[in-house]
Amino acid sequence: MPAITADTLTLPRISGSAPTDTERPVRSVTSGPRGYEGEGFPVVRAFAGVSARDLDPFVHMDQMGEVEYQPGEPRGTDWHPHRGFETVTYMIDGRFAHQDSHGGGGLIADGATQWMTAGSGILHIETPPAELVESGGLFHGIQLWVNLPKKDKFAAPRYQSIEGNQVTLLASDDGGALVRVIAGEIDGRGGPGDTHTPITLAHATVEPGARLNLPWNRDFNALVYVLSGRGAVGPIGHPIQQGQLAVFGPGDRITVAADGAQDSNRPALEVLLLGGRPIREPVFQYGPFVMNSKSELVQAMEDFNAGKFGTIPPNALMPHRPLR
């Protein structure tokens, strides 16, 4: 799992709790079912079975892989539309190529994030580059959908490329955990992602037997998703493992601890930490459109069919499909 690494002994330490701080309790732990997305790449539906109220402002999240592809096997998506939210693709292992109808695009490689604001409407594609299709290899990442409030639903589309070496790196107070802040802030230190909706997104590696306790904005919800490994969450140590999501209640701090023994092929507990300020507006979703009303969904489909989301550029990326 080569997402950016560092010597935690040289990094700024996350501050300990104050006497008045309260620990966030765990409301639920759910297991995401497995499925397939796009042209057929395997995913875990991380938010399945969790109430929209607990997820707000997040709409959807897939863990893509972790899978070791054979030559010719890697899959992506075809060109498709979005409106009304932001898509976040974080690549932990492997490479994904992105292109959109508003000039954004590039290669998303180990530890990098592409942040696309669909806003008023955009077409895009994400697909493994040709050399990865030919060689095969490890593929592992996350795609997260972040809702936009009504006032920003028709914001101009935007693309942000965040390289792995641009994230903010922090260490737990004992040095046993590495935290990569991609967006928002933890303990007063902000990540590079520029978001319309106030959120925090971070990836933490917790070494076997170590404990991560960090401050969390009281105005935000709090979610922890396990990418790999086994451990416990919350003040009383609810067990949690790969493919499970913990939803926390109110409070000032989050606790994540790694089991002392991990699988040999998963040497540490890897978790995604995410939360944001709930929007508390009606959500009407139909496929790639996330709006505030049914009439806005109808309008989105009509605008897409009328070509108002832009056009696929000349010499565009196309999905790699096996010859039959």
Long-range contacts (C-beta under 8 A, 24 or more apart in sequence): 1-92, 1-93, 1-140, 1-205, 1-227, 1-228, 1-270, 2-92, 2-93, 2-110, 2-111, 3-92, 3-93, 3-110, 3-111, 3-164, 3-180, 3-203, 4-111, 4-164, 4-165, 4-167, 4-169, 4-180, 5-178, 5-205, 6-169, 6-178, 8-171, 8-172, 8-175, 8-176, 8-177, 8-178, 9-171, 9-175, 11-169, 11-170, 11-171, 11-178, 12-170, 12-171, 12-189, 13-170, 13-171, 13-172, 13-173, 13-175, 14-170, 14-171, 14-172, 14-173, 14-179, 14-186, 14-187, 14-212, 14-213, 14-214, 14-215, 15-173, 15-187, 15-215, 16-173, 16-213, 17-213, 17-215, 17-252, 17-253, 20-252, 21-215, 21-251, 21-252, 21-253, 22-250, 22-251, 22-252, 22-253, 23-234, 23-235, 23-251, 23-252, 23-253, 23-254, 23-255, 24-216, 24-222, 24-234, 24-248, 24-249, 24-250, 24-251, 24-252, 24-253, 24-254, 25-234, 25-235, 25-236, 25-248, 25-249, 25-251, 26-233, 26-234, 26-236, 26-238, 26-246, 26-247, 26-248, 26-249, 27-54, 27-247, 27-248, 27-249, 28-54, 28-246, 28-247, 29-233, 29-238, 29-239, 29-240, 29-244, 29-245, 29-246, 29-247, 30-244, 30-245, 30-247, 31-243, 31-244, 32-63, 32-243, 32-244, 32-245, 37-62, 37-64, 37-77, 38-75, 38-76, 38-77, 38-78, 38-126, 38-319, 39-75, 39-76, 39-77, 39-78, 39-127, 39-319, 39-320, 39-321, 40-75, 41-65, 41-67, 41-74, 41-75, 41-76, 41-139, 42-67, 44-243, 46-225, 46-243, 46-245, 47-245, 50-245, 50-247, 52-283, 53-278, 54-221, 54-223, 54-247, 55-221, 55-223, 56-147, 56-221, 56-276, 56-278, 56-279, 56-280, 56-283, 57-146, 57-147, 57-197, 57-199, 57-276, 57-277, 57-278, 57-279, 58-144, 58-145, 58-146, 58-147, 58-199, 58-223, 58-274, 58-276, 59-85, 59-145, 59-146, 59-147, 59-283, 59-285, 59-290, 60-143, 60-144, 60-145, 61-142, 61-143, 61-144, 61-145, 61-225, 62-142, 62-143, 63-140, 63-141, 63-142, 63-225, 63-227, 63-243, 64-139, 64-140, 64-141, 64-142, 64-143, 65-93, 65-94, 65-138, 65-139, 65-140, 65-141, 66-92, 66-93, 66-138, 66-139, 66-140, 66-227, 66-228, 67-138, 67-139, 67-140, 68-136, 68-137, 68-138, 68-139, 69-132, 69-136, 69-137, 69-138, 69-139, 70-136, 71-133, 71-134, 71-135, 71-136, 72-133, 72-134, 72-136, 72-322, 73-133, 73-136, 74-128, 74-132, 74-133, 74-136, 74-137, 74-139, 74-320, 75-128, 75-319, 75-320, 76-125, 76-126, 76-127, 76-128, 76-319, 76-320, 77-125, 77-126, 77-127, 77-319, 78-125, 78-318, 78-319, 79-123, 79-124, 79-125, 79-312, 79-316, 80-123, 80-124, 80-125, 80-288, 81-121, 81-122, 81-123, 81-288, 81-289, 81-304, 81-309, 82-116, 82-118, 82-121, 82-122, 82-124, 82-288, 82-289, 83-118, 83-119, 83-120, 83-121, 83-122, 83-153, 83-288, 83-289, 83-290, 83-291, 83-300, 83-303, 83-304, 83-309, 84-118, 84-119, 84-147, 84-148, 84-153, 84-289, 84-290, 84-291, 84-296, 84-300, 85-118, 85-145, 85-146, 85-147, 85-148, 85-290, 86-115, 86-116, 86-117, 86-118, 86-145, 86-146, 86-148, 86-195, 86-196, 86-197, 87-115, 87-116, 87-118, 87-124, 87-143, 87-144, 87-145, 87-146, 88-113, 88-114, 88-115, 88-116, 88-142, 88-143, 88-144, 88-145, 88-146, 88-183, 88-193, 88-201, 89-113, 89-114, 89-116, 89-126, 89-141, 89-142, 89-143, 90-141, 90-142, 90-143, 90-144, 90-182, 90-201, 90-203, 91-140, 91-141, 92-140, 92-141, 92-142, 92-203, 92-227, 92-270, 93-138, 93-139, 93-140, 93-141, 94-128, 94-132, 94-137, 94-138, 94-139, 94-140, 94-141, 95-128, 95-129, 95-132, 96-126, 96-127, 96-128, 96-129, 96-141, 97-126, 97-127, 97-128, 97-129, 97-317, 98-124, 98-125, 98-126, 98-159, 99-124, 99-125, 99-313, 99-316, 99-317, 100-124, 100-125, 100-157, 100-159, 100-310, 101-309, 101-310, 101-311, 101-312, 101-313, 102-157, 102-158, 102-159, 102-310, 103-159, 104-157, 104-158, 104-159, 105-159, 105-317, 106-161, 108-141, 108-161, 109-164, 110-164, 111-163, 111-164, 111-165, 111-167, 111-180, 112-161, 112-162, 112-163, 112-164, 113-160, 113-161, 113-162, 113-167, 113-182, 113-193, 114-159, 114-160, 114-161, 114-162, 115-159, 115-160, 115-161, 115-162, 115-183, 115-193, 115-194, 115-195, 116-157, 116-158, 116-159, 116-160, 117-148, 117-155, 117-156, 117-157, 117-158, 117-159, 117-196, 118-157, 119-148, 119-152, 119-153, 119-154, 119-155, 119-156, 119-157, 119-158, 120-153, 120-154, 120-155, 120-156, 120-157, 121-157, 121-300, 121-303, 121-304, 121-308, 121-309, 121-310, 122-157, 122-309, 122-310, 123-309, 123-310, 123-311, 123-312, 125-316, 125-317, 125-318, 125-319, 127-317, 127-318, 127-319, 127-320, 128-320, 130-320, 133-320, 140-227, 142-227, 142-272, 144-201, 144-274, 145-290, 146-195, 146-197, 146-199, 146-276, 147-197, 147-279, 147-283, 147-290, 148-196, 148-197, 148-290, 149-196, 149-197, 149-279, 149-281, 150-281, 150-292, 152-196, 152-197, 153-291, 153-292, 153-296, 155-196, 157-310, 160-193, 160-194, 162-192, 162-193, 166-192, 167-191, 167-192, 168-192, 172-206, 172-210, 172-211, 172-212, 172-213, 172-214, 173-213, 174-210, 174-211, 176-206, 176-207, 176-209, 176-210, 176-211, 176-212, 177-204, 177-205, 177-206, 177-207, 177-210, 177-211, 177-212, 177-256, 178-204, 178-205, 179-203, 179-204, 179-212, 179-214, 179-273, 180-204, 184-217, 184-276, 186-214, 186-215, 186-216, 186-273, 187-214, 187-215, 197-276, 197-277, 197-279, 198-276, 198-277, 199-274, 199-275, 199-276, 199-277, 200-273, 200-274, 200-275, 200-276, 201-272, 201-273, 201-274, 202-272, 202-273, 202-274, 203-227, 203-270, 203-271, 203-272, 203-273, 204-256, 204-270, 204-271, 204-272, 204-273, 205-268, 205-269, 205-270, 206-231, 206-256, 206-257, 206-258, 206-268, 206-269, 206-270, 206-271, 207-258, 207-268, 207-269, 208-258, 208-259, 208-260, 208-261, 208-262, 208-267, 208-268, 208-269, 209-258, 209-259, 209-260, 210-257, 210-258, 211-255, 211-256, 211-257, 211-258, 212-255, 212-256, 212-257, 213-253, 213-254, 213-255, 214-253, 214-254, 214-273, 215-252, 215-253, 216-248, 216-251, 216-252, 216-253, 216-254, 216-275, 217-275, 217-277, 218-250, 218-251, 218-252, 219-277, 220-275, 220-276, 220-277, 221-247, 221-248, 221-275, 221-276, 221-278, 222-247, 222-248, 222-254, 222-273, 222-275, 223-247, 223-248, 223-273, 223-274, 223-275, 224-248, 224-254, 224-256, 224-271, 224-272, 224-273, 224-274, 225-271, 225-272, 225-274, 226-269, 226-270, 226-271, 227-270, 227-271, 227-272, 228-266, 228-268, 228-269, 228-270, 229-258, 229-259, 229-262, 229-263, 229-266, 229-268, 229-269, 229-270, 230-258, 230-259, 230-262, 230-263, 230-269, 231-256, 231-257, 231-258, 231-259, 231-269, 231-271, 232-256, 232-257, 232-259, 233-257, 242-266
